[in-house]
Amino acid sequence: MALLSRFDVKIHVPLPTAAGIRQMLSAGMDVDDDVDLDSWAERLAAPGQNFSGRDIHNGLCKQATFRAFKRWQGDRSQSEIASERRLSSSATIVTNDDLTEVLKGLHGSSGVTADDWQRYEQWASGDTDS
């Protein structure tokens, strides 16, 4: 709370819409041909999901890309990977399975909580006693 008192202006950044989430997903990772980003965006923007832009970018996109890389890495040794001049373009292609597994781990540890909403509503109404 001390940090918040140092700013003169408070800015509310709303949760992203499905269209915004779609843009973050397409900019944040390379996906397999069978991944329907529109469907994923709708799913993530559904009521009650409450994922922030940071959750989408840092949580879902980065972790799914890392999961794809670990799958690509498989049993390759560090020296085998280092000897390849460039990372294969398929090394970080995210699949539906990658997204599903990462999303399972995000539920409960990410997203805007009911308490966050309550604090925002108090702030937006001018109630600064909280």
C-alpha positions as CSV (number, residue, x, y, z in Angstrom):
1,M,0.0,0.0,0.0
2,A,2.9,2.4,0.6
3,L,3.8,2.3,-3.0
4,L,0.3,3.2,-4.1
5,S,0.4,6.4,-2.0
6,R,3.4,7.7,-3.9
7,F,1.5,8.1,-7.1
8,D,-0.7,11.1,-7.8
9,V,-3.0,9.4,-10.3
10,K,-4.5,6.0,-10.1
11,I,-5.3,4.2,-13.4
12,H,-7.6,1.3,-13.8
13,V,-6.4,-1.2,-16.3
14,P,-9.4,-3.5,-17.1
15,L,-9.1,-7.2,-17.7
16,P,-8.5,-7.9,-21.3
17,T,-11.4,-8.8,-23.7
18,A,-11.4,-11.9,-25.8
19,A,-10.0,-9.8,-28.7
20,G,-7.2,-8.5,-26.5
21,I,-6.4,-12.0,-25.3
22,R,-6.4,-13.2,-28.9
23,Q,-3.8,-10.6,-29.7
24,M,-1.7,-11.5,-26.7
25,L,-1.8,-15.2,-27.6
26,S,-0.8,-14.7,-31.2
27,A,2.0,-12.2,-30.3
28,G,3.2,-14.3,-27.3
29,M,3.8,-17.7,-28.9
30,D,3.9,-19.8,-32.0
31,V,1.2,-22.3,-32.1
32,D,0.5,-25.6,-33.9
33,D,-1.9,-25.5,-36.9
34,D,-4.7,-27.2,-34.9
35,V,-4.6,-24.5,-32.1
36,D,-7.7,-22.3,-32.4
37,L,-6.6,-19.0,-30.7
38,D,-10.1,-17.5,-31.1
39,S,-11.5,-20.4,-29.0
40,W,-8.8,-20.1,-26.4
41,A,-9.3,-16.4,-26.2
42,E,-13.1,-16.9,-25.6
43,R,-12.4,-19.5,-23.0
44,L,-9.9,-17.3,-21.1
45,A,-12.2,-14.2,-21.3
46,A,-15.2,-16.2,-20.0
47,P,-17.0,-14.8,-16.9
48,G,-15.2,-15.9,-13.7
49,Q,-11.8,-16.6,-15.4
50,N,-10.5,-13.2,-14.5
51,F,-7.1,-13.5,-16.1
52,S,-5.1,-10.3,-16.4
53,G,-2.8,-9.4,-19.2
54,R,0.2,-10.4,-17.1
55,D,-1.4,-13.8,-16.3
56,I,-1.8,-14.4,-20.1
57,H,1.6,-13.2,-21.1
58,N,3.8,-14.4,-18.2
59,G,1.7,-17.3,-17.1
60,L,0.2,-19.0,-20.1
61,C,2.3,-17.9,-23.1
62,K,5.7,-18.2,-21.5
63,Q,5.0,-21.4,-19.7
64,A,3.4,-23.0,-22.7
65,T,6.4,-22.1,-24.9
66,F,8.8,-23.4,-22.2
67,R,6.8,-26.7,-22.1
68,A,7.0,-26.9,-25.9
69,F,10.8,-26.4,-25.7
70,K,11.1,-29.1,-23.1
71,R,9.2,-31.5,-25.2
72,W,11.4,-30.7,-28.2
73,Q,14.5,-31.0,-26.1
74,G,13.6,-34.5,-25.1
75,D,16.6,-36.7,-24.5
76,R,19.0,-34.4,-26.3
77,S,22.1,-33.6,-24.2
78,Q,23.2,-30.0,-23.6
79,S,26.1,-30.5,-26.0
80,E,23.8,-31.8,-28.7
81,I,21.6,-28.7,-28.3
82,A,24.6,-26.4,-28.2
83,S,26.0,-27.9,-31.4
84,E,22.9,-27.1,-33.4
85,R,23.6,-23.7,-35.1
86,R,20.0,-22.5,-34.6
87,L,17.1,-23.6,-32.6
88,S,14.7,-25.6,-34.8
89,S,11.6,-23.6,-35.7
90,S,9.6,-26.4,-34.3
91,A,11.3,-26.2,-30.9
92,T,8.8,-23.8,-29.4
93,I,5.6,-24.6,-31.3
94,V,2.8,-24.7,-28.7
95,T,0.1,-27.3,-28.9
96,N,-3.4,-27.5,-27.4
97,D,-2.0,-30.0,-24.9
98,D,0.7,-27.5,-23.8
99,L,-2.0,-24.8,-23.2
100,T,-4.3,-27.2,-21.4
101,E,-1.6,-28.4,-19.0
102,V,-0.3,-24.9,-18.3
103,L,-3.9,-23.6,-17.7
104,K,-4.5,-26.4,-15.1
105,G,-1.5,-25.0,-13.2
106,L,-2.7,-21.4,-13.4
107,H,-6.1,-21.9,-11.9
108,G,-6.1,-21.0,-8.3
109,S,-2.6,-19.4,-8.5
110,S,-3.4,-16.6,-11.0
111,G,-6.1,-14.3,-12.1
112,V,-7.9,-11.4,-10.4
113,T,-9.5,-12.5,-7.2
114,A,-12.9,-11.6,-5.6
115,D,-10.9,-9.5,-3.1
116,D,-9.2,-7.7,-5.9
117,W,-12.6,-6.8,-7.4
118,Q,-13.8,-5.6,-4.0
119,R,-10.8,-3.4,-3.5
120,Y,-11.2,-2.0,-7.0
121,E,-14.9,-1.2,-6.5
122,Q,-14.1,0.5,-3.2
123,W,-11.4,2.6,-4.9
124,A,-13.7,3.4,-7.9
125,S,-16.5,4.6,-5.6
126,G,-14.1,6.9,-3.8
127,D,-13.9,4.9,-0.6
128,T,-10.2,5.5,0.3
129,D,-10.5,4.1,3.9
130,S,-9.6,0.6,2.6
